[in-house]
Amino acid sequence: MAESRVVIVGGGFAGLYTAIGLEKLLKRRDDISVTLLSAENFFLFTPMLPEAGASSIGTRHIVSPLRKLLRRTRPAEVSVDKIDLVSRVVFARHSLTGAVREFPYDRLVLALGGVTNYFNVPGAAQYSIPFKTLGDAIYVRNHTIDKLEEAAVEPERAGELVTFAVVGGGLTGVEVSGALNDFVREAVGFYPEIDRKQIRIILLEAGPRLMPEMNEELAAFAEKVLGERGVEVRTNTSVVRAERGEFELSTGERVSTGTLIWAAGVAPNPLIATLQVPTERGRIRVNEFLAIEGLDDAWALGDCAHIPNPKTGKPHPPTAQHAVREGKCAAHNVAASLGIGTSKPFAYRTMGQMAIVGERTGVADVMGLRFEGFIAWFLWRTYYLMRIPQLEKRLRVVLDWTLDLFFKRDLVKLAVTRDQRTCRRRNAPPKH
């Protein structure tokens, strides 16, 4: 028999858990191959990205090698350029060398994820720092230490250098601003040249309140805690223009800063626009079995898919907890198309939302029960610790958290690089 080829595009939560599910279902089928295409050779545990960016945990401890997680699946570190749904071929390039590769398939799973949404704000893409990848977290950490070092040497510019702005008051923005605030205010103790009163952490939200995904009372609690800890929270305020060293607000105010972090939202992957498939607000329309409308050999899930929720009439939100369940469901349905088991419609009720507001403080809405303060923080850490796929990584994170109780955070700047793009991003000549 000819080998049946399953290709999964995307190595995030949705793609990884589709591959894991297929490995369990196809373990006795040597005539079926599974290939996972990912731009990185690791899986990033994104819920802990803010903590990694604020030096609470090691950056390597929130990533797991795909080749350790997947025994039967063939990972390929490539960037996808084009998908031909007619000839059933995925065209890609090796992420490092650029070597062109083709991946023919019989079954296709699209878990493309999303990209940073700049909402067409002039200068935002050029002069802000996105916060979505491991590289972004490492860059933010190094950049923050850079600004503290500069402020210590150039006191006349300290006000601008120690002003840090975060755009987006959703879950990510709240967690990033809280973690960054803790990191900067702890680190400044080692910089006697800097006046603490000059430190500004600004959180900007275009809507009327923080975290629209959560209960209003919990959002109000988060705003109160951030304010008490020194974060300037501004709602109903958006960035209308970003320039080098400053940005302009919808109020007309101009703020001078060397740090503008963009955590304002996610846009559909641009690759979707090149596909001849039905879309809804830029995302691929799928049926209750996660199959792309009009195709019987392709499925879509995660951030790139518009998945209807029959109970609410709205699409399922693009969160990690949904992506994991979607991956498991997609695995069943792909296997069913290959004669193994039966198809299952996707049905999942959101367990709730949680966020860390800062040091030992959080908010949580779990199955209708609401928590705030230390208990919510503890629930957040316990839940997400158990979701890390490798036991080895869980133990390393626990060790990091334990050491964090007794020692100050590391201020070492890991900025040695030969990457020309990173050097240009820092507006400095390439380092060799």
Number of C-alpha atoms within 10 A of each C-alpha: 4 6 11 15 17 26 25 29 27 24 27 24 26 32 32 25 21 28 30 18 19 24 19 12 17 18 10 9 12 10 11 16 19 20 19 23 25 26 18 19 18 19 21 23 20 18 20 21 26 27 23 22 26 28 24 22 24 18 20 13 21 25 21 19 14 22 15 9 16 15 12 18 20 15 23 21 19 25 21 22 12 16 22 13 16 7 10 16 17 21 17 22 19 16 17 11 8 11 10 14 14 13 15 17 22 17 20 26 28 24 29 27 23 20 16 17 17 19 13 10 13 14 15 23 16 11 21 24 21 24 24 19 13 20 14 16 23 22 22 23 23 19 19 25 21 15 20 21 18 15 21 19 13 13 14 10 13 22 17 21 26 28 19 24 25 27 29 27 29 23 22 25 26 30 23 29 31 28 22 26 24 18 25 20 16 12 17 19 12 11 13 9 16 21 16 14 8 12 21 21 23 20 27 27 24 17 16 12 17 29 23 13 13 18 16 13 12 22 25 14 17 26 23 13 18 22 15 10 15 16 23 17 21 19 17 13 18 19 21 17 17 21 17 15 15 17 22 16 15 13 11 9 9 14 15 18 22 22 24 25 23 24 26 23 18 16 17 20 17 14 14 20 14 11 14 12 16 15 18 12 10 16 24 27 23 24 16 14 20 27 25 25 16 12 11 12 17 23 26 31 33 30 29 25 30 25 28 19 16 11 8 8 8 11 13 21 18 18 15 17 18 21 25 20 20 28 28 20 23 30 26 24 24 29 20 15 14 16 10 14 13 12 17 15 15 19 17 12 10 13 12 15 18 25 27 29 27 24 15 13 20 27 28 26 18 15 11 10 8 16 17 23 20 15 14 23 22 17 20 20 19 11 11 14 18 11 14 20 15 16 12 11 17 18 13 16 22 15 12 16 15 11 14 15 9 8 8 13 16 14 15 10 14 12 15 9 12 11 11 13 11 17 16 11 13 11 9 10 11 14 12 8
